[in-house]
């Protein structure tokens, strides 16, 4: 599959992860930040997910569901999360079907390229940012700025409806 463009329907998927089964379409009505990353317990990936762990209040203010996705298996995800006390759910894509569907799979290396997708409340790609060299990652300020540029549609699970 080619590169997903803004406004394209986000490919639906179901993956096993550190918090059980995650199906993207079950999160319609809320924003979902998909954090594709190359590998569990690697230097930059560890910095990325520890940065999110260390800022729980800022994560809560994002008003979005975060999910990290890489091509390692569920055992690797569980070990990575436990070793570093991570708070972001991590999803296993060992056959790379989801990474391929999102156009971020590096077949030669069998890894997902570091890429952030924001899926809006209607299940469409609303934001895409790649860090293909994987030497940096989108920090919370970058994620917050990306979300702030998107129109608000309806009320998600964390939005105050009063």
Phi, psi and omega in degrees: 000145179282183181295133176285139180253159176301136181092345177291148173297135177287127177303128180284153179201161170230124178228153173275144182210189184290345178241026179100203182280136179236122175242122185303314184297341176286355181252018175299145182093356176223163177271140180235129176256113178265121184249088177286137181214155187291317186197145176295139173060031172260164190304302185289323179296320178296316178300317181300305186285334173290325177298320178291319178301320186280001181227059184298325180294317179294322177299315179299326180287345180293336182055049179207157175269128178258140176214123175271140182227127172217174187272003175283163183279176183299323179299318178297317179299313181299318180294316179299313181296316181293316183302322186250004180060041185288150182254341180279135176292140182243131185248138182267125178235059189295336178267001177062019180295319181287316178301321178292315180300328180270000175073026183241010183275125174263094188302317183299324181263351185052049176223160171272135175288142183295111183214140176251131171240136169251123177260125184281181184299337180265004178083024179250153177290118182252344181201143176216129176217126182252142171239067192299333176283347177060023178268352177219172179215164178281114179281179184295324178297320179294317178296317180299316180297319179297316179295321182296335180281347184271146175291147176271128180240115177068199181235122178277180185294337182256004183272143178276120184263014183275000000 
